[in-house]
Amino acid sequence: MSIGNSPGNSPEDERPFAAAPDDVSDGVTAEARPSIGHVLRQARIAAGLTVDDISGATRVRIAIVHAIEADDFAPCGGDVYARGHIRTLARAVGLDPAPLLDQYAAERGGVPEPTPAAPLFEAERIRPERRGPNWTAAMVAAIVAVIGFVGFTMVKGDGDDGATEASVAEGATATASASASASADPVKPAAPKPSDSAIAAVPQDKVTVQVSATDGRSWISAKDHNGRKLFDGVLDQGDSQTFQDSEKIELVLGDAGAIQLQVNGKKIEDDFQPGSVERLTYTKGDPEVG
């Protein structure tokens, strides 16, 4: 199954280019080596992804994705950001980013441009000044409290000696009685915790799919049997979403290796590879991959 053209992508964006020549390691000159943008674009098209899909999965703006695929790194805002975008886009389409980063460094002398520091200094300048606690006032208040307590104790001490002894004895008796009562009562078992998986009791007349980002961050898309989009976004690690429909649920996983699926209350044991893009369809009954 492949994803059609999305708004903002012309058919030309999805048309594969001619095969690129081999790497310089096979004797081809550096000028004949495929450019970084060409490699990223070919990998995206081979994965069946549009520019909108990549932008949604990586949070890199559509305009920057287009620019990088055209080998225009100026919109990135500097070498540091350009290298970060190259690494993110390569992983999203299942490529090893290291060769592309080495090629980028070789083409630009291997020295990244310094990142402008003006915004950092501006933020530092407008940050409100923190004030420490007023220790002098706190110490004065503590001294006054101690003097007042000592004076009250000296005034009450002479007349309350007998009452204090009686109170101590009474308190000791009450404590002993309470301890005996506590030891006589049986220990109550801890109340059972409610089940953490509400999907265990799924309705039989519907298909229920739970998507959990257990091993990392991934973009996902979910649709019902009418093609209506139920979810289109990124799940951070630890997040989950549950979808139900009367007939089927269609999924696209941007990084299937980071996702754990439960379908109709059953865990899916498919061994998805990290960085792989998977298109899945699940229906009622035992889970079947569409």
Summary of the structure (lengths in Angstrom):
residues: 290
radius of gyration: 33.1
end to end distance: 9.2
largest distance: 105.1
contacts: 710
relative contact order: 0.09
helix: 44%
strand: 16%
